[in-house]
Amino acid sequence: MTAQARWPAMMRRKTAAEYCDMTEPAFEREIVGGRLPAGVRFGGQEHWHRNALDAALARIAGEAMPDYRKDLRGRYGEAA
């Protein structure tokens, strides 16, 4: 089994915290602090998408830089 196959694409809080190698309270603090994404409603429960967590962790580790230009679309004479 590959490492990625172990983790589902959509994870509940406990699994998402384990994926990040964190306790649930530490995971929640990172969400409240804006460093990790908030969960989404899926199947009537809160879940985290593995790719969203991976992207956030890459930003935290300095491996990926956010694209601030996306927030400027439609401004300064550009077509929306």
C-alpha positions, 0 to 999 in steps of 0.5 A: 500500500502506498502512503497516499493510498492510506489517506482518503481524499476526504477526511474527518477531523480526527483523520485530518489531524493524524494526516498532519501528525497533530493532535485535534486541538493543535489542528483546530488552532491551526485552522483558527489561525488561518494556516490550515483550511477550514473543513467543508460539509460533505455527507452531512459532516465536516471533512478536509480534502487531502489536496487542500491540506497538502497545499496548505502544508506546502505553503507552511513549509515554504515549498509553495508561494500563494498567487496574490495576483488571483485577487487582483483579477478584474482590477486595474483595467484587466478583464474579469 
